[in-house]
């Protein structure tokens, strides 16, 4: 558990004098800058500077609580602190650490004195040599109880919370932290949440009440995986401060009805062949194939309503393989493909996390083999730079194009009449053609020499 500390310091100054009990009362100093906002779960250091080295009081007590009465406060012993590094200069002081355990006004009071046979050491009884502190300083006598206060404020929930399904078994979660606090995310399928117990630490994978802890930590995103298909999941996002919790912000989404495990595109003699596999389906009428090219944005290419091969299996837990051949392609052009499934109610789910991009080359044409050879792309995954090492069997025009999973070209390199040779290198630093940094993700690298094209996938990790 990470322990956060707010240094809340109250200085009470008592110069050494040689009369009465040996000290003259002096008002304490409390500047507004010394009192930051205190939040639920914060630890506070309350310190007193007595301005009297070695004065020898053997009872040093601090009372802390939400009721303004000495007998109702929780009393604990303060510690002597050294001069060095305490902010007390050359004076000796005492301090104690307390915690804001509820959203309320807390009262605190201190006393110092001696064991003289009549003291009960809890700040609530009589006896000589007991001094209580208040907003105006120290007061001699057990009956002169005074207190000062601090207000403990509630934690604010994380903002911009979002839950978005990315597959039949995964929902992607994101949020913005409040005040740099950790965040705990819990889920259930009912929408009725159990209030987490303050001063209790919860770990990912743990359950309490009817809630399951998906995440607890310092990040601002996570993936909730191994979910049931076509199920609505409700989420609550809490700010966390030393195992104390905010009220929580909610969001929800429905996992996808079709679990798409594989989607691939290949060049064939008849066109681009698409092959995909579902691990399970729930009320699936069928699929729609969408296509994008360098000259045309996404549009519907074919639907299950017209091609029986694209009709779904309804509801099944068995794996099913599908294929479709796009014959309306031209050699040398680059195409991107995406699937959508349609349930019995007509709702379309677009599988944007499975987009395939390919430059079509008819394998039946007489293309000289191995004009270009990719030796390696390394490191992969990479951050921030990846190096392409390649061989050319003969002099040729070289083009290297990089696409994102949406089929958009993000980077390009051209060299006309590239000489033949081995172990040429080309570096890409993960930026687009305007030198702007690209986000983490999978990218397709197309290396073309003459009519021959090689395609490789690389992963950028920021």
C-alpha positions in Angstrom: 0.0 0.0 0.0 1.4 3.4 -1.0 1.2 5.8 2.0 0.5 9.5 1.1 1.4 12.1 3.6 0.2 15.7 3.9 2.5 17.7 6.2 0.1 19.8 8.3 2.3 21.6 10.9 1.1 23.7 13.8 3.8 25.6 15.6 3.2 26.4 19.3 6.1 28.5 20.7 6.8 28.5 24.4 10.1 30.3 25.3 11.9 29.1 28.4 11.3 31.3 31.5 12.3 30.9 35.1 8.9 31.6 36.8 5.7 29.7 37.6 5.8 26.4 35.9 8.8 27.6 33.9 7.1 28.8 30.7 5.3 31.9 29.5 2.3 31.4 27.2 2.8 32.5 23.6 0.2 32.4 20.8 0.7 29.8 18.2 1.2 30.8 14.5 -1.0 29.2 11.9 -0.7 30.6 8.3 -3.2 29.6 5.6 -0.3 28.4 3.5 0.5 25.9 6.2 -3.0 24.4 5.9 -3.4 22.6 2.5 -6.7 21.0 1.7 -7.0 17.7 3.7 -8.7 14.8 1.9 -10.2 11.6 3.1 -7.4 9.1 3.8 -4.6 11.7 4.1 -2.0 11.3 6.8 -1.2 14.5 8.8 1.9 15.3 10.8 0.8 17.6 13.7 3.9 19.2 15.3 4.5 21.5 18.2 7.6 23.6 18.8 8.0 24.2 22.5 11.1 26.4 22.2 12.7 24.8 25.2 15.4 22.2 24.7 15.4 19.4 27.2 12.6 20.6 29.4 11.8 17.1 30.5 8.0 16.7 30.4 7.3 13.0 30.5 3.7 13.1 29.3 3.2 14.3 25.8 -0.3 13.6 24.5 -2.4 14.5 21.4 -6.1 14.2 21.2 -7.8 13.7 17.8 -11.4 13.1 16.9 -14.7 14.4 15.5 -16.2 15.3 18.9 -15.2 18.6 20.6 -14.7 17.2 24.1 -11.4 16.1 25.7 -12.9 12.9 27.0 -14.2 12.0 23.5 -10.9 12.5 21.7 -8.6 9.6 20.9 -5.4 10.3 22.9 -1.9 9.1 21.9 1.6 9.9 22.9 3.7 12.4 20.9 7.4 11.9 20.2 10.3 14.2 20.8 12.0 15.2 17.5 15.6 16.3 16.9 16.6 19.7 15.7 18.0 18.7 12.3 15.6 18.7 9.4 12.4 19.2 11.5 11.8 22.8 10.8 12.2 23.7 14.4 15.5 25.5 14.1 17.5 25.1 17.3 14.4 24.2 19.4 13.1 20.9 20.5 9.7 19.8 19.5 7.1 17.1 19.6 4.9 15.6 16.8 2.4 12.9 16.0 0.9 11.4 12.9 -2.9 11.1 12.5 -5.2 10.3 9.6 -8.4 11.8 8.2 -10.6 8.7 8.4 -14.0 10.3 7.6 -15.4 13.4 5.8 -15.9 15.6 8.8 -14.4 18.3 11.0 -11.7 16.9 13.2 -10.7 18.5 16.6 -7.2 18.2 18.0 -5.7 19.3 21.3 -2.3 18.7 23.0 -1.1 18.6 26.6 2.3 18.1 28.2 3.2 17.5 31.8 4.6 15.2 34.4 3.6 12.0 36.1 2.8 13.3 39.6 0.5 10.6 40.9 -2.7 12.4 39.9 -2.4 12.2 36.1 -4.3 9.7 34.2 -2.2 10.2 31.0 -5.2 10.5 28.6 -5.8 14.2 28.5 -9.2 14.0 30.3 -8.4 14.3 34.0 -6.8 16.7 36.5 -3.4 17.0 37.9 -0.7 19.6 38.0 1.6 20.4 35.2 -0.8 19.6 32.4 -1.1 22.1 29.5 -3.7 22.0 26.8 -3.2 23.7 23.5 -5.9 25.6 21.7 -6.2 28.1 18.9 -4.7 30.8 21.1 -1.8 28.9 22.6 -1.1 26.9 25.8 -3.2 27.1 28.9 -2.1 26.1 32.4 -4.5 23.7 34.2 -6.4 20.6 33.3 -9.7 22.4 33.2 -8.8 24.9 30.5 -9.5 22.6 27.6 -9.4 24.1 24.1 -9.2 22.6 20.7 -8.4 23.6 17.1 -9.9 22.0 13.9 -9.1 20.8 10.5 -11.7 19.8 7.8 -11.4 16.6 5.9 -12.9 16.8 2.4 -14.3 14.0 0.2 -12.3 12.5 -2.6 -13.4 13.4 -6.2 -14.2 10.6 -8.6 -12.1 10.0 -11.7 -13.4 11.8 -14.8 -13.9 10.9 -18.5 -14.6 7.3 -17.6 -15.3 5.0 -20.6 -16.1 1.4 -21.2 -16.0 0.2 -24.8 -16.3 -3.4 -26.1 -13.6 -4.5 -28.4 -14.6 -8.2 -28.8 -17.0 -10.8 -27.4 -14.6 -11.3 -24.5 -13.0 -7.9 -23.9 -14.1 -4.4 -22.9 -11.5 -1.6 -23.0 -11.6 0.8 -20.0 -10.2 4.3 -19.7 -10.4 7.2 -17.3 -8.7 10.4 -16.2 -7.2 10.4 -12.6 -8.2 13.1 -10.1 -5.4 14.8 -8.2 -2.9 12.1 -9.2 -4.8 9.5 -7.0 -4.8 5.8 -7.8 -8.0 4.4 -9.3 -9.9 1.2 -8.5 -12.3 -0.2 -11.1 -14.9 -2.8 -10.2 -17.6 -4.5 -12.3 -20.8 -6.6 -12.1 -23.7 -7.5 -14.3 -26.5 -6.0 -12.2 -25.6 -2.3 -11.9 -26.0 -2.4 -8.1 -22.7 -1.8 -6.5 -21.3 -2.6 -3.0 -19.7 0.3 -1.2 -16.0 -0.5 -0.6 -14.9 -0.4 3.1 -12.6 2.4 3.9 -9.2 1.4 5.4 -9.4 -1.8 3.4 -7.1 -2.7 0.5 -8.6 -4.4 -2.5 -6.5 -6.1 -5.2 -7.3 -6.9 -8.8 -9.0 -10.3 -9.1 -10.6 -9.9 -5.6 -14.4 -9.9 -5.1 -16.4 -8.0 -2.4 -20.1 -8.0 -2.1 -21.3 -8.6 -5.7 -18.4 -6.7 -7.3 -15.2 -7.9 -9.0 -12.1 -5.8 -8.8 -10.8 -5.4 -12.4 -8.0 -2.9 -11.6 -6.4 -1.0 -8.7 -3.4 1.2 -9.5 -1.8 4.3 -11.0 -2.7 3.9 -14.7 -5.5 5.5 -16.7 -6.5 2.5 -18.8 -6.9 -1.3 -18.7 -8.5 -4.1 -20.6 -11.2 -6.3 -18.9 -10.8 -9.7 -20.5 -12.3 -13.2 -20.4 -15.8 -11.9 -20.4 -19.0 -13.7 -21.5 -20.2 -12.8 -25.0 -23.2 -10.6 -25.6 -23.4 -9.6 -21.9 -23.8 -6.1 -20.4 -21.2 -5.3 -17.8 -21.4 -2.4 -15.4 -18.3 -0.6 -14.0 -17.6 1.8 -11.2 -14.4 3.9 -11.0 -13.1 5.1 -7.6 -10.4 7.5 -6.6 -8.2 5.8 -4.0 -6.2 7.5 -1.2 -4.4 5.3 1.3 -7.2 2.7 0.9 -10.0 5.3 1.3 -12.4 5.7 -1.6 -14.5 8.3 -3.4 -18.2 7.8 -4.1 -17.5 6.3 -7.5 -18.4 7.1 -11.2 -20.2 4.5 -13.3 -20.2 3.3 -16.9 -21.2 0.2 -18.8 -21.1 -1.6 -22.2 -22.1 -4.9 -23.8 -19.5 -7.4 -24.9 -19.8 -8.3 -28.5 -22.0 -11.3 -29.6 -19.4 -12.7 -32.0 -15.9 -13.8 -30.9 -13.7 -13.2 -33.9 -10.4 -15.1 -33.3 -8.7 -14.7 -36.7 -9.0 -12.6 -39.8 -6.5 -12.8 -42.7 -6.1 -11.6 -46.3 -4.1 -13.3 -49.0 -3.4 -12.7 -52.7 -4.8 -15.5 -54.9 -5.1 -16.0 -58.6 -8.8 -15.1 -58.4 -8.4 -12.0 -56.2 -7.9 -11.2 -52.5 -9.0 -14.1 -50.4 -10.4 -13.2 -46.9 -10.5 -16.0 -44.2 -11.8 -15.6 -40.7 -12.7 -17.8 -37.8 -15.2 -17.3 -35.0 -14.8 -19.1 -31.7 -18.5 -18.5 -30.7 -21.6 -16.7 -32.0 -24.8 -15.5 -30.3 -27.8 -14.7 -32.5 -25.6 -14.0 -35.5 -27.5 -13.5 -38.8 -24.3 -13.1 -40.8 -21.4 -10.9 -41.9 -20.9 -7.8 -44.0 -17.5 -7.2 -45.7 -16.3 -3.6 -45.9 -13.4 -2.4 -48.1 -11.2 0.6 -48.4 -8.6 1.5 -51.0 -6.1 4.3 -51.7 -8.8 6.2 -53.7 -12.0 5.2 -51.9 -13.1 5.3 -48.3 -14.8 2.5 -46.4 -17.9 1.1 -48.1 -19.9 -2.2 -48.0 -18.5 -4.7 -50.5 -20.8 -7.7 -49.9 -23.4 -8.8 -47.3 -24.8 -12.1 -46.0 -28.1 -11.0 -47.6 -26.6 -11.6 -51.0 -23.9 -14.2 -50.4 -25.0 -17.4 -48.5 -21.3 -18.1 -47.6 -21.5 -15.1 -45.2 -24.6 -16.3 -43.3 -23.9 -16.8 -39.6 -24.5 -19.8 -37.4 -27.1 -18.2 -35.1 -25.9 -19.2 -31.6 -23.0 -21.7 -31.3 -20.1 -22.3 -29.1 -18.2 -24.2 -31.8 -15.5 -22.6 -33.9 -16.6 -21.7 -37.5 -14.4 -20.7 -40.5 -15.6 -18.4 -43.2 -14.1 -17.1 -46.5 -14.8 -14.6 -49.3 -12.8 -13.8 -52.4 -12.8 -10.2 -53.6 -12.4 -10.4 -57.4 -12.8 -6.7 -58.0 -9.2 -5.8 -57.3 -6.3 -4.5 -59.4 -2.7 -5.7 -59.2 -0.4 -3.4 -57.3 -3.1 -1.5 -55.5 -3.5 -1.6 -51.7 -6.8 -2.6 -50.0 -8.0 -2.7 -46.4 -10.8 -5.0 -45.2 -13.1 -5.0 -42.2 -15.9 -7.2 -41.0 -19.3 -6.4 -39.3 -21.7 -8.9 -37.9 -25.5 -8.5 -37.7 -27.6 -9.9 -34.9 -31.3 -11.0 -35.0 -32.4 -7.5 -34.1 -30.4 -6.0 -37.0 -27.7 -4.4 -34.8 -24.4 -4.1 -36.6 -21.1 -4.7 -34.7 -18.0 -3.5 -36.5 -14.8 -5.4 -35.7 -12.4 -2.4 -35.9 -9.8 -4.3 -34.0 -9.4 -6.8 -36.9 -8.5 -4.8 -40.0 -6.4 -6.4 -42.7 -4.4 -4.4 -45.3 -2.8 -6.0 -48.4 -1.3 -5.0 -51.7 -2.7 -7.3 -54.3 -0.2 -9.3 -56.4 -1.5 -12.1 -58.6 0.6 -15.1 -57.8 -0.2 -16.6 -61.2 1.8 -14.0 -63.0 5.4 -14.6 -63.9 7.1 -12.5 -61.4 10.8 -13.1 -60.9 11.1 -14.5 -57.4 13.1 -12.9 -54.6 13.8 -9.6 -56.3 13.6 -8.1 -52.8 14.3 -10.1 -49.6 13.5 -8.8 -46.1 16.4 -9.9 -43.9 14.9 -8.6 -40.7 12.8 -5.9 -39.0 14.2 -5.3 -35.6 13.6 -4.7 -32.8 9.9 -5.8 -33.0 8.1 -4.6 -30.9 10.0 -1.3 -31.0 10.2 2.1 -29.4 11.0 4.5 -30.8 13.0 3.2 -33.9 12.9 0.1 -36.0 15.4 -0.9 -38.7 14.5 -2.7 -41.9 17.4 -4.8 -43.3 16.8 -6.0 -46.9 18.6 -7.4 -50.0 18.0 -6.6 -53.7 18.8 -9.2 -56.3 18.9 -6.6 -59.0 18.7 -2.9 -59.5 15.1 -1.8 -59.2 12.8 1.0 -58.0 12.2 0.6 -54.3 9.1 1.7 -52.4 8.4 1.2 -48.7 5.0 2.1 -47.4 3.6 1.8 -43.9 -0.1 1.5 -43.0 -2.1 1.6 -39.8 -4.8 -1.0 -39.1 -7.4 1.4 -40.5 -5.7 1.0 -43.9 -4.3 4.6 -43.9 -0.8 5.2 -45.3 1.2 6.9 -42.5 4.7 6.8 -43.9 6.4 6.3 -47.3 9.9 6.0 -48.7 10.9 5.9 -52.4 14.2 5.4 -54.2 14.3 5.0 -57.9 16.9 2.7 -59.6 18.0 1.3 -56.3 21.3 -0.7 -56.9 21.4 -4.4 -56.2 23.2 -5.5 -53.0 22.8 -7.0 -49.6 22.1 -5.8 -46.1 20.7 -2.4 -47.0 19.1 -0.7 -44.0 16.3 1.8 -43.6 15.1 3.2 -40.3 11.6 4.4 -39.3 11.2 6.3 -36.0 7.5 5.8 -35.5 6.3 9.1 -37.0 4.0 10.0 -39.8 5.0 12.0 -42.9 4.7 15.3 -40.9 7.1 13.9 -38.3 4.3 13.6 -35.7 4.6 10.7 -33.3 2.2 7.9 -34.0 0.3 6.0 -31.3 1.1 2.5 -30.1 -0.3 -0.2 -32.3 0.3 -2.7 -35.1 1.5 -1.4 -38.5 1.8 -3.1 -41.8 5.1 -2.5 -43.7 4.9 -3.1 -47.5 8.3 -3.3 -49.3 8.0 -3.2 -53.1 10.7 -3.7 -55.7 9.4 -3.6 -59.2 6.3 -5.9 -59.2 7.3 -7.9 -56.1 5.9 -6.9 -52.7 6.8 -8.2 -49.2 4.5 -7.4 -46.3 5.5 -7.5 -42.6 3.7 -6.5 -39.4 5.4 -4.5 -36.7 4.3 -3.3 -33.3 5.0 0.2 -31.9 5.0 0.4 -28.1 5.0 3.9 -26.6 
